């Protein structure tokens, strides 16, 4: 499932509509998923409430969205701002980003046996895919790909 379908499922869910009534100023800030674990098909969609400096997370599994975390503390530096993730700016799909990461892994890290991929789509300076590869040696390889133009 791509992020656009996932987002659509979230914003049309009962959980989201109930939650949004109490969090009108919250905005989309990230997507998160792990490939290589028990729930490869689940995707977490995060919304940030600047007023509360808190994140709420919805998890999409089996075509349904459920509120998993409601207004929890944000993991960030004290002076760091959480930026809005604008889906209209996303030109590189998760599939393309992951394909590019796998190419890099084959050429630069071929000796590593990758067992998990942690995939985050967020906006820092611009929207980017932040993909971490976890190897069986417990080595972590992090690759960031611009979600607009695929630059690394």
matplotlib code that plots the C-alpha trace (Angstrom):
import matplotlib.pyplot as plt

x = [0.0, 1.4, 1.4, -1.4, -3.8, -2.7, -3.3, -6.7, -7.7, -6.6, -8.5, -11.7, -11.6, -13.9, -10.9, -9.3, -12.5, -13.2, -9.6, -9.5, -12.4, -10.1, -6.9, -8.0, -4.6, -2.6, -1.0, 0.6, 4.3, 5.5, 5.0, 6.8, 7.1, 9.4, 10.0, 11.3, 9.3, 6.0, 3.8, 5.3, 2.0, 1.3, 2.1, 2.2, 0.9, 1.9, 0.2, 1.9, 0.0, 2.3, 0.1, 0.5, 4.0, 2.8, 2.4, -0.6, -0.1, -2.6, -1.7, -3.1, -3.4, -5.6, -7.1, -8.2, -6.8, -6.7, -5.4, -2.4, -0.8, -2.6, -0.7, 2.5, 5.8, 7.8, 11.2, 13.2, 15.8, 14.3, 14.6, 13.8, 10.6, 8.4, 7.5, 4.4, 4.7, 3.0, 2.0, 1.8, 5.6, 6.3, 7.5, 9.5, 7.5, 8.5, 9.1, 11.5, 13.3, 13.6, 14.9, 17.5, 18.6, 18.9, 21.1, 23.4, 23.4, 24.5, 27.4, 28.7, 27.5, 27.3, 29.0, 26.1, 23.1, 20.2, 17.4, 15.2, 14.4, 13.1, 11.4, 10.5, 9.0, 9.3, 10.1, 13.3, 14.7, 12.6, 10.6, 12.8, 12.9, 15.0, 15.8, 17.8, 19.1, 19.7, 22.2, 22.4, 25.8, 23.7, 25.3, 23.0, 23.2, 21.2, 20.4, 18.4, 16.8, 15.1, 11.4, 11.2, 14.1, 15.7, 19.0, 21.0]
y = [0.0, 3.4, 6.4, 8.2, 5.3, 4.9, 8.6, 8.4, 5.4, 7.4, 10.6, 8.7, 6.6, 7.1, 7.2, 10.1, 12.1, 11.8, 12.7, 15.6, 17.3, 17.7, 18.4, 20.8, 22.4, 19.1, 18.4, 15.4, 15.1, 11.6, 8.1, 5.1, 1.5, -1.5, -4.2, -7.5, -7.7, -9.2, -6.5, -5.7, -4.4, -1.9, 1.7, 4.4, 7.9, 10.7, 14.0, 16.9, 19.3, 22.3, 23.8, 20.7, 19.9, 16.3, 13.6, 11.3, 8.2, 6.1, 2.6, 1.3, -2.5, -4.7, -1.6, -0.1, 2.8, 2.9, 5.6, 4.0, 7.0, 10.1, 13.3, 11.8, 13.7, 14.3, 12.8, 15.9, 18.4, 21.2, 24.0, 21.8, 22.4, 19.6, 20.5, 19.8, 17.0, 18.1, 15.0, 17.1, 17.6, 13.8, 12.8, 9.7, 6.7, 4.4, 1.7, 3.8, 5.0, 1.5, 0.3, 3.0, 2.1, -1.6, -0.6, 1.3, -1.6, -4.0, -1.7, -0.2, -2.7, -6.0, -7.8, -6.9, -9.2, -6.8, -8.2, -5.1, -1.8, 1.1, 3.6, 7.1, 9.8, 13.2, 16.8, 18.4, 21.0, 19.3, 16.0, 13.0, 9.3, 8.3, 4.6, 2.6, -0.8, -3.1, -5.9, -9.3, -8.0, -5.2, -2.6, 0.2, 1.9, 5.1, 6.6, 9.7, 10.3, 13.5, 12.7, 15.4, 14.5, 11.3, 13.0, 11.3]
z = [0.0, -0.9, 1.4, -0.5, 0.0, 3.6, 4.2, 2.6, 4.8, 7.9, 7.2, 6.4, 9.5, 12.5, 14.9, 12.9, 12.6, 16.4, 17.1, 14.6, 16.4, 19.5, 17.5, 14.7, 14.4, 14.1, 10.8, 9.0, 9.8, 9.0, 7.9, 9.5, 8.6, 9.3, 6.6, 7.9, 11.0, 12.1, 10.6, 7.2, 6.0, 8.8, 8.3, 11.0, 10.1, 12.5, 13.1, 15.1, 17.3, 17.7, 20.5, 22.6, 21.2, 20.8, 18.2, 17.6, 15.6, 13.5, 12.3, 9.1, 9.0, 6.8, 5.2, 8.6, 10.6, 14.4, 16.8, 18.5, 20.3, 21.3, 22.0, 23.2, 23.7, 20.5, 20.2, 19.0, 20.1, 22.3, 19.7, 16.7, 14.8, 13.5, 9.9, 7.9, 5.4, 2.2, 0.1, -3.1, -2.8, -2.8, -6.3, -5.4, -4.1, -1.3, -3.8, -5.9, -2.8, -1.4, -4.8, -4.8, -1.3, -2.3, -5.3, -2.9, -0.5, -3.3, -4.4, -1.1, 1.6, -0.3, 2.6, 5.0, 5.3, 5.7, 7.8, 8.3, 6.7, 8.8, 6.5, 7.5, 5.3, 6.9, 6.2, 7.5, 5.0, 2.3, 2.3, 2.4, 2.8, 5.7, 5.3, 7.8, 7.0, 9.9, 9.2, 11.0, 12.4, 14.0, 11.8, 10.9, 7.5, 7.1, 3.7, 3.1, -0.3, -1.3, -1.9, -4.6, -6.8, -5.5, -4.6, -1.8]

ax = plt.figure().add_subplot(projection="3d")
ax.plot(x, y, z, "-o")
ax.set_aspect("equal")
plt.show()
